[in-house]
Each structure stands twice: as structure tokens, then as C-alpha cells.
């Protein structure tokens, strides 16, 4: 399964910020028959993201 990571720049209250992201699986926005994407946000500073990794199983085979 394809996994891509990156950072997206943003601004919050006049300060520069970055949001880290991971895309697991294939996004197919132009394919109406493709399963929908699942976007998950977690609590932020002080909270790791590892507890959300089990959600990647939802992307296997489009079982949403």
C-alpha cells in the first residue's frame, strides 16, 4: 500500500505553522466509483499519532 508523508504550510494568528500529514493508499478524486477518502485529525501537541495507524486498515480494499 502506497504511503506518502509531507508538511503543509499555514498561518495561525499571524504566525507561520506547519501541518504534518500522511496519505495511505491511493486517492482517486476523478474516479466516481472509487471509495471515499477518510480524513482523521488528532489532538495535536503532546499526543502521538500511532494510535490512529490501525485506521489505515480501512483503506485496504475500500471497506468504508
PyMOL Python script that loads the backbone (N, CA, C, O; Angstrom):
from pymol import cmd

cmd.read_pdbstr("""\
ATOM      1  N   UNK A   1       0.848  -1.168   0.000  1.00  0.00           N
ATOM      2  CA  UNK A   1       0.000   0.000   0.000  1.00  0.00           C
ATOM      3  C   UNK A   1       0.898   1.235   0.000  1.00  0.00           C
ATOM      4  O   UNK A   1       1.863   1.319   0.759  1.00  0.00           O
ATOM      5  N   UNK A   2       0.566   2.174  -0.850  1.00  0.00           N
ATOM      6  CA  UNK A   2       1.339   3.388  -1.003  1.00  0.00           C
ATOM      7  C   UNK A   2       1.161   4.298   0.212  1.00  0.00           C
ATOM      8  O   UNK A   2       0.035   4.527   0.653  1.00  0.00           O
ATOM      9  N   UNK A   3       2.271   4.821   0.757  1.00  0.00           N
ATOM     10  CA  UNK A   3       2.236   5.767   1.875  1.00  0.00           C
ATOM     11  C   UNK A   3       3.079   6.977   1.500  1.00  0.00           C
ATOM     12  O   UNK A   3       4.241   6.847   1.113  1.00  0.00           O
ATOM     13  N   UNK A   4       2.477   8.155   1.622  1.00  0.00           N
ATOM     14  CA  UNK A   4       3.190   9.402   1.361  1.00  0.00           C
ATOM     15  C   UNK A   4       3.035  10.313   2.576  1.00  0.00           C
ATOM     16  O   UNK A   4       1.973  10.362   3.197  1.00  0.00           O
ATOM     17  N   UNK A   5       4.098  11.027   2.904  1.00  0.00           N
ATOM     18  CA  UNK A   5       4.077  11.964   4.026  1.00  0.00           C
ATOM     19  C   UNK A   5       4.564  13.320   3.546  1.00  0.00           C
ATOM     20  O   UNK A   5       5.287  13.420   2.555  1.00  0.00           O
ATOM     21  N   UNK A   6       4.162  14.351   4.254  1.00  0.00           N
ATOM     22  CA  UNK A   6       4.618  15.687   3.911  1.00  0.00           C
ATOM     23  C   UNK A   6       4.194  16.696   4.952  1.00  0.00           C
ATOM     24  O   UNK A   6       3.628  16.344   5.987  1.00  0.00           O
ATOM     25  N   UNK A   7       4.469  17.935   4.670  1.00  0.00           N
ATOM     26  CA  UNK A   7       4.095  19.046   5.545  1.00  0.00           C
ATOM     27  C   UNK A   7       3.428  20.107   4.697  1.00  0.00           C
ATOM     28  O   UNK A   7       3.860  20.403   3.583  1.00  0.00           O
ATOM     29  N   UNK A   8       2.371  20.670   5.244  1.00  0.00           N
ATOM     30  CA  UNK A   8       1.665  21.740   4.555  1.00  0.00           C
ATOM     31  C   UNK A   8       1.795  23.025   5.351  1.00  0.00           C
ATOM     32  O   UNK A   8       1.463  23.048   6.536  1.00  0.00           O
ATOM     33  N   UNK A   9       2.273  24.099   4.726  1.00  0.00           N
ATOM     34  CA  UNK A   9       2.421  25.369   5.439  1.00  0.00           C
ATOM     35  C   UNK A   9       1.064  26.030   5.662  1.00  0.00           C
ATOM     36  O   UNK A   9       0.137  25.870   4.868  1.00  0.00           O
ATOM     37  N   UNK A  10       0.972  26.766   6.745  1.00  0.00           N
ATOM     38  CA  UNK A  10      -0.241  27.528   7.044  1.00  0.00           C
ATOM     39  C   UNK A  10       0.132  28.699   7.940  1.00  0.00           C
ATOM     40  O   UNK A  10       1.290  28.874   8.319  1.00  0.00           O
ATOM     41  N   UNK A  11      -0.860  29.479   8.261  1.00  0.00           N
ATOM     42  CA  UNK A  11      -0.660  30.618   9.160  1.00  0.00           C
ATOM     43  C   UNK A  11      -1.752  30.590  10.211  1.00  0.00           C
ATOM     44  O   UNK A  11      -2.920  30.349   9.905  1.00  0.00           O
ATOM     45  N   UNK A  12      -1.364  30.837  11.447  1.00  0.00           N
ATOM     46  CA  UNK A  12      -2.325  30.832  12.548  1.00  0.00           C
ATOM     47  C   UNK A  12      -2.033  32.022  13.449  1.00  0.00           C
ATOM     48  O   UNK A  12      -0.969  32.100  14.064  1.00  0.00           O
ATOM     49  N   UNK A  13      -2.972  32.935  13.522  1.00  0.00           N
ATOM     50  CA  UNK A  13      -2.780  34.115  14.368  1.00  0.00           C
ATOM     51  C   UNK A  13      -1.586  34.959  13.962  1.00  0.00           C
ATOM     52  O   UNK A  13      -0.952  35.591  14.807  1.00  0.00           O
ATOM     53  N   UNK A  14      -1.276  34.973  12.670  1.00  0.00           N
ATOM     54  CA  UNK A  14      -0.140  35.749  12.190  1.00  0.00           C
ATOM     55  C   UNK A  14       1.183  35.015  12.276  1.00  0.00           C
ATOM     56  O   UNK A  14       2.199  35.536  11.817  1.00  0.00           O
ATOM     57  N   UNK A  15       1.203  33.817  12.853  1.00  0.00           N
ATOM     58  CA  UNK A  15       2.428  33.030  12.971  1.00  0.00           C
ATOM     59  C   UNK A  15       2.452  31.927  11.913  1.00  0.00           C
ATOM     60  O   UNK A  15       1.416  31.357  11.569  1.00  0.00           O
ATOM     61  N   UNK A  16       3.635  31.640  11.411  1.00  0.00           N
ATOM     62  CA  UNK A  16       3.789  30.552  10.453  1.00  0.00           C
ATOM     63  C   UNK A  16       3.672  29.216  11.184  1.00  0.00           C
ATOM     64  O   UNK A  16       4.161  29.071  12.304  1.00  0.00           O
ATOM     65  N   UNK A  17       3.028  28.254  10.553  1.00  0.00           N
ATOM     66  CA  UNK A  17       2.855  26.934  11.146  1.00  0.00           C
ATOM     67  C   UNK A  17       2.955  25.885  10.040  1.00  0.00           C
ATOM     68  O   UNK A  17       2.908  26.210   8.854  1.00  0.00           O
ATOM     69  N   UNK A  18       3.093  24.627  10.445  1.00  0.00           N
ATOM     70  CA  UNK A  18       3.106  23.520   9.510  1.00  0.00           C
ATOM     71  C   UNK A  18       2.193  22.422  10.036  1.00  0.00           C
ATOM     72  O   UNK A  18       2.071  22.225  11.245  1.00  0.00           O
ATOM     73  N   UNK A  19       1.565  21.721   9.126  1.00  0.00           N
ATOM     74  CA  UNK A  19       0.760  20.564   9.489  1.00  0.00           C
ATOM     75  C   UNK A  19       1.360  19.353   8.800  1.00  0.00           C
ATOM     76  O   UNK A  19       1.482  19.317   7.575  1.00  0.00           O
ATOM     77  N   UNK A  20       1.734  18.365   9.594  1.00  0.00           N
ATOM     78  CA  UNK A  20       2.267  17.125   9.043  1.00  0.00           C
ATOM     79  C   UNK A  20       1.101  16.261   8.607  1.00  0.00           C
ATOM     80  O   UNK A  20       0.065  16.230   9.272  1.00  0.00           O
ATOM     81  N   UNK A  21       1.261  15.558   7.493  1.00  0.00           N
ATOM     82  CA  UNK A  21       0.190  14.676   7.034  1.00  0.00           C
ATOM     83  C   UNK A  21       0.764  13.393   6.467  1.00  0.00           C
ATOM     84  O   UNK A  21       1.925  13.325   6.063  1.00  0.00           O
ATOM     85  N   UNK A  22      -0.084  12.382   6.449  1.00  0.00           N
ATOM     86  CA  UNK A  22       0.238  11.096   5.835  1.00  0.00           C
ATOM     87  C   UNK A  22      -0.954  10.662   5.005  1.00  0.00           C
ATOM     88  O   UNK A  22      -2.094  10.714   5.466  1.00  0.00           O
ATOM     89  N   UNK A  23      -0.688  10.236   3.786  1.00  0.00           N
ATOM     90  CA  UNK A  23      -1.719   9.677   2.913  1.00  0.00           C
ATOM     91  C   UNK A  23      -1.378   8.204   2.734  1.00  0.00           C
ATOM     92  O   UNK A  23      -0.304   7.863   2.237  1.00  0.00           O
ATOM     93  N   UNK A  24      -2.289   7.341   3.138  1.00  0.00           N
ATOM     94  CA  UNK A  24      -2.106   5.898   2.996  1.00  0.00           C
ATOM     95  C   UNK A  24      -3.090   5.412   1.948  1.00  0.00           C
ATOM     96  O   UNK A  24      -4.294   5.637   2.070  1.00  0.00           O
ATOM     97  N   UNK A  25      -2.586   4.751   0.922  1.00  0.00           N
ATOM     98  CA  UNK A  25      -3.442   4.282  -0.155  1.00  0.00           C
ATOM     99  C   UNK A  25      -3.455   5.260  -1.305  1.00  0.00           C
ATOM    100  O   UNK A  25      -2.683   6.219  -1.343  1.00  0.00           O
ATOM    101  N   UNK A  26      -4.337   5.003  -2.228  1.00  0.00           N
ATOM    102  CA  UNK A  26      -4.432   5.821  -3.436  1.00  0.00           C
ATOM    103  C   UNK A  26      -5.645   6.742  -3.367  1.00  0.00           C
ATOM    104  O   UNK A  26      -6.751   6.304  -3.048  1.00  0.00           O
ATOM    105  N   UNK A  27      -5.433   8.008  -3.666  1.00  0.00           N
ATOM    106  CA  UNK A  27      -6.536   8.951  -3.790  1.00  0.00           C
ATOM    107  C   UNK A  27      -6.947   8.985  -5.255  1.00  0.00           C
ATOM    108  O   UNK A  27      -6.094   9.050  -6.140  1.00  0.00           O
ATOM    109  N   UNK A  28      -8.228   8.942  -5.509  1.00  0.00           N
ATOM    110  CA  UNK A  28      -8.729   8.944  -6.887  1.00  0.00           C
ATOM    111  C   UNK A  28      -9.886   9.928  -7.007  1.00  0.00           C
ATOM    112  O   UNK A  28     -11.032   9.514  -7.177  1.00  0.00           O
ATOM    113  N   UNK A  29      -9.599  11.231  -6.921  1.00  0.00           N
ATOM    114  CA  UNK A  29     -10.679  12.222  -6.919  1.00  0.00           C
ATOM    115  C   UNK A  29     -11.487  12.270  -8.218  1.00  0.00           C
ATOM    116  O   UNK A  29     -12.623  12.744  -8.219  1.00  0.00           O
ATOM    117  N   UNK A  30     -10.919  11.790  -9.313  1.00  0.00           N
ATOM    118  CA  UNK A  30     -11.629  11.838 -10.593  1.00  0.00           C
ATOM    119  C   UNK A  30     -12.375  10.541 -10.915  1.00  0.00           C
ATOM    120  O   UNK A  30     -12.963  10.410 -11.988  1.00  0.00           O
ATOM    121  N   UNK A  31     -12.349   9.587  -9.986  1.00  0.00           N
ATOM    122  CA  UNK A  31     -12.994   8.290 -10.209  1.00  0.00           C
ATOM    123  C   UNK A  31     -14.217   8.176  -9.300  1.00  0.00           C
ATOM    124  O   UNK A  31     -14.085   7.947  -8.097  1.00  0.00           O
ATOM    125  N   UNK A  32     -15.402   8.335  -9.879  1.00  0.00           N
ATOM    126  CA  UNK A  32     -16.641   8.301  -9.093  1.00  0.00           C
ATOM    127  C   UNK A  32     -16.899   6.938  -8.460  1.00  0.00           C
ATOM    128  O   UNK A  32     -17.654   6.848  -7.492  1.00  0.00           O
ATOM    129  N   UNK A  33     -16.290   5.878  -8.985  1.00  0.00           N
ATOM    130  CA  UNK A  33     -16.504   4.545  -8.426  1.00  0.00           C
ATOM    131  C   UNK A  33     -15.503   4.213  -7.319  1.00  0.00           C
ATOM    132  O   UNK A  33     -15.624   3.172  -6.673  1.00  0.00           O
ATOM    133  N   UNK A  34     -14.516   5.085  -7.092  1.00  0.00           N
ATOM    134  CA  UNK A  34     -13.511   4.849  -6.049  1.00  0.00           C
ATOM    135  C   UNK A  34     -14.132   5.043  -4.665  1.00  0.00           C
ATOM    136  O   UNK A  34     -15.048   5.848  -4.505  1.00  0.00           O
ATOM    137  N   UNK A  35     -13.638   4.311  -3.671  1.00  0.00           N
ATOM    138  CA  UNK A  35     -14.154   4.512  -2.314  1.00  0.00           C
ATOM    139  C   UNK A  35     -13.809   5.920  -1.822  1.00  0.00           C
ATOM    140  O   UNK A  35     -12.817   6.500  -2.266  1.00  0.00           O
ATOM    141  N   UNK A  36     -14.603   6.469  -0.924  1.00  0.00           N
ATOM    142  CA  UNK A  36     -14.319   7.815  -0.406  1.00  0.00           C
ATOM    143  C   UNK A  36     -13.065   7.810   0.462  1.00  0.00           C
ATOM    144  O   UNK A  36     -12.666   6.775   0.997  1.00  0.00           O
ATOM    145  N   UNK A  37     -12.458   8.969   0.592  1.00  0.00           N
ATOM    146  CA  UNK A  37     -11.295   9.088   1.472  1.00  0.00           C
ATOM    147  C   UNK A  37     -11.761   9.293   2.909  1.00  0.00           C
ATOM    148  O   UNK A  37     -12.886   9.729   3.156  1.00  0.00           O
ATOM    149  N   UNK A  38     -10.892   8.976   3.836  1.00  0.00           N
ATOM    150  CA  UNK A  38     -11.158   9.173   5.260  1.00  0.00           C
ATOM    151  C   UNK A  38     -10.106  10.140   5.779  1.00  0.00           C
ATOM    152  O   UNK A  38      -8.911   9.866   5.672  1.00  0.00           O
ATOM    153  N   UNK A  39     -10.531  11.260   6.337  1.00  0.00           N
ATOM    154  CA  UNK A  39      -9.625  12.239   6.911  1.00  0.00           C
ATOM    155  C   UNK A  39      -9.756  12.179   8.417  1.00  0.00           C
ATOM    156  O   UNK A  39     -10.859  12.267   8.957  1.00  0.00           O
ATOM    157  N   UNK A  40      -8.616  12.028   9.103  1.00  0.00           N
ATOM    158  CA  UNK A  40      -8.617  11.896  10.557  1.00  0.00           C
ATOM    159  C   UNK A  40      -7.667  12.938  11.127  1.00  0.00           C
ATOM    160  O   UNK A  40      -6.528  13.060  10.676  1.00  0.00           O
ATOM    161  N   UNK A  41      -8.130  13.678  12.103  1.00  0.00           N
ATOM    162  CA  UNK A  41      -7.296  14.654  12.816  1.00  0.00           C
ATOM    163  C   UNK A  41      -7.147  14.190  14.257  1.00  0.00           C
ATOM    164  O   UNK A  41      -8.088  13.671  14.857  1.00  0.00           O
ATOM    165  N   UNK A  42      -5.954  14.383  14.802  1.00  0.00           N
ATOM    166  CA  UNK A  42      -5.793  14.018  16.211  1.00  0.00           C
ATOM    167  C   UNK A  42      -5.513  15.256  17.041  1.00  0.00           C
ATOM    168  O   UNK A  42      -5.418  16.366  16.518  1.00  0.00           O
ATOM    169  N   UNK A  43      -5.385  15.052  18.324  1.00  0.00           N
ATOM    170  CA  UNK A  43      -5.364  16.132  19.299  1.00  0.00           C
ATOM    171  C   UNK A  43      -4.199  17.089  19.283  1.00  0.00           C
ATOM    172  O   UNK A  43      -4.262  18.116  19.959  1.00  0.00           O
ATOM    173  N   UNK A  44      -3.149  16.814  18.558  1.00  0.00           N
ATOM    174  CA  UNK A  44      -2.083  17.791  18.447  1.00  0.00           C
ATOM    175  C   UNK A  44      -0.958  17.624  19.443  1.00  0.00           C
ATOM    176  O   UNK A  44      -0.648  16.503  19.846  1.00  0.00           O
ATOM    177  N   UNK A  45      -0.334  18.733  19.852  1.00  0.00           N
ATOM    178  CA  UNK A  45       0.886  18.682  20.663  1.00  0.00           C
ATOM    179  C   UNK A  45       0.729  17.775  21.885  1.00  0.00           C
ATOM    180  O   UNK A  45      -0.259  17.829  22.617  1.00  0.00           O
ATOM    181  N   UNK A  46       1.733  16.956  22.062  1.00  0.00           N
ATOM    182  CA  UNK A  46       1.736  16.053  23.206  1.00  0.00           C
ATOM    183  C   UNK A  46       1.039  14.736  22.942  1.00  0.00           C
ATOM    184  O   UNK A  46       1.142  13.813  23.750  1.00  0.00           O
ATOM    185  N   UNK A  47       0.340  14.627  21.844  1.00  0.00           N
ATOM    186  CA  UNK A  47      -0.356  13.384  21.507  1.00  0.00           C
ATOM    187  C   UNK A  47       0.292  12.799  20.253  1.00  0.00           C
ATOM    188  O   UNK A  47       0.367  13.457  19.215  1.00  0.00           O
ATOM    189  N   UNK A  48       0.747  11.580  20.361  1.00  0.00           N
ATOM    190  CA  UNK A  48       1.329  10.915  19.199  1.00  0.00           C
ATOM    191  C   UNK A  48       0.210  10.461  18.264  1.00  0.00           C
ATOM    192  O   UNK A  48      -0.963  10.465  18.637  1.00  0.00           O
ATOM    193  N   UNK A  49       0.581  10.077  17.062  1.00  0.00           N
ATOM    194  CA  UNK A  49      -0.426   9.650  16.079  1.00  0.00           C
ATOM    195  C   UNK A  49      -0.515   8.134  15.960  1.00  0.00           C
ATOM    196  O   UNK A  49      -1.377   7.631  15.239  1.00  0.00           O
ATOM    197  N   UNK A  50       0.345   7.398  16.641  1.00  0.00           N
ATOM    198  CA  UNK A  50       0.414   5.957  16.450  1.00  0.00           C
ATOM    199  C   UNK A  50      -0.912   5.247  16.722  1.00  0.00           C
ATOM    200  O   UNK A  50      -1.209   4.238  16.082  1.00  0.00           O
ATOM    201  N   UNK A  51      -1.701   5.750  17.650  1.00  0.00           N
ATOM    202  CA  UNK A  51      -2.961   5.088  17.974  1.00  0.00           C
ATOM    203  C   UNK A  51      -3.956   5.149  16.812  1.00  0.00           C
ATOM    204  O   UNK A  51      -4.951   4.424  16.812  1.00  0.00           O
ATOM    205  N   UNK A  52      -3.695   6.009  15.824  1.00  0.00           N
ATOM    206  CA  UNK A  52      -4.570   6.115  14.654  1.00  0.00           C
ATOM    207  C   UNK A  52      -4.138   5.199  13.505  1.00  0.00           C
ATOM    208  O   UNK A  52      -4.883   5.044  12.537  1.00  0.00           O
ATOM    209  N   UNK A  53      -2.963   4.596  13.591  1.00  0.00           N
ATOM    210  CA  UNK A  53      -2.454   3.798  12.483  1.00  0.00           C
ATOM    211  C   UNK A  53      -3.351   2.609  12.154  1.00  0.00           C
ATOM    212  O   UNK A  53      -3.377   2.163  11.007  1.00  0.00           O
ATOM    213  N   UNK A  54      -4.077   2.093  13.122  1.00  0.00           N
ATOM    214  CA  UNK A  54      -4.981   0.969  12.835  1.00  0.00           C
ATOM    215  C   UNK A  54      -6.073   1.374  11.852  1.00  0.00           C
ATOM    216  O   UNK A  54      -6.665   0.513  11.201  1.00  0.00           O
ATOM    217  N   UNK A  55      -6.349   2.668  11.733  1.00  0.00           N
ATOM    218  CA  UNK A  55      -7.365   3.123  10.779  1.00  0.00           C
ATOM    219  C   UNK A  55      -6.920   2.932   9.333  1.00  0.00           C
ATOM    220  O   UNK A  55      -7.757   2.956   8.431  1.00  0.00           O
ATOM    221  N   UNK A  56      -5.628   2.745   9.091  1.00  0.00           N
ATOM    222  CA  UNK A  56      -5.185   2.514   7.717  1.00  0.00           C
ATOM    223  C   UNK A  56      -5.771   1.217   7.162  1.00  0.00           C
ATOM    224  O   UNK A  56      -5.869   1.051   5.946  1.00  0.00           O
ATOM    225  N   UNK A  57      -6.158   0.308   8.039  1.00  0.00           N
ATOM    226  CA  UNK A  57      -6.798  -0.932   7.588  1.00  0.00           C
ATOM    227  C   UNK A  57      -8.104  -0.644   6.851  1.00  0.00           C
ATOM    228  O   UNK A  57      -8.512  -1.420   5.988  1.00  0.00           O
ATOM    229  N   UNK A  58      -8.757   0.460   7.185  1.00  0.00           N
ATOM    230  CA  UNK A  58      -9.997   0.826   6.497  1.00  0.00           C
ATOM    231  C   UNK A  58      -9.745   1.116   5.020  1.00  0.00           C
ATOM    232  O   UNK A  58     -10.640   0.955   4.190  1.00  0.00           O
ATOM    233  N   UNK A  59      -8.538   1.540   4.697  1.00  0.00           N
ATOM    234  CA  UNK A  59      -8.228   1.859   3.313  1.00  0.00           C
ATOM    235  C   UNK A  59      -7.925   0.635   2.457  1.00  0.00           C
ATOM    236  O   UNK A  59      -7.908   0.717   1.229  1.00  0.00           O
ATOM    237  N   UNK A  60      -7.691  -0.472   3.098  1.00  0.00           N
ATOM    238  CA  UNK A  60      -7.405  -1.692   2.349  1.00  0.00           C
ATOM    239  C   UNK A  60      -8.698  -2.251   1.775  1.00  0.00           C
ATOM    240  O   UNK A  60      -9.562  -2.718   2.518  1.00  0.00           O
ATOM    241  N   UNK A  61      -8.828  -2.205   0.494  1.00  0.00           N
ATOM    242  CA  UNK A  61      -9.996  -2.771  -0.160  1.00  0.00           C
ATOM    243  C   UNK A  61     -11.241  -1.895  -0.074  1.00  0.00           C
ATOM    244  O   UNK A  61     -12.333  -2.353  -0.412  1.00  0.00           O
ATOM    245  N   UNK A  62     -11.107  -0.671   0.362  1.00  0.00           N
ATOM    246  CA  UNK A  62     -12.245   0.239   0.407  1.00  0.00           C
ATOM    247  C   UNK A  62     -13.366  -0.253   1.292  1.00  0.00           C
ATOM    248  O   UNK A  62     -14.521  -0.283   0.868  1.00  0.00           O
ATOM    249  N   UNK A  63     -13.047  -0.642   2.522  1.00  0.00           N
ATOM    250  CA  UNK A  63     -14.087  -1.226   3.383  1.00  0.00           C
ATOM    251  C   UNK A  63     -14.843  -0.196   4.191  1.00  0.00           C
ATOM    252  O   UNK A  63     -15.358  -0.531   5.257  1.00  0.00           O
ATOM    253  N   UNK A  64     -14.933   1.020   3.743  1.00  0.00           N
ATOM    254  CA  UNK A  64     -15.716   2.025   4.467  1.00  0.00           C
ATOM    255  C   UNK A  64     -17.190   1.871   4.188  1.00  0.00           C
ATOM    256  O   UNK A  64     -18.001   2.633   4.715  1.00  0.00           O
TER     257      UNK A  64
END
""", "prot")
cmd.dss("prot")
cmd.show_as("cartoon", "prot")
cmd.util.cbc("prot")
cmd.orient("prot")
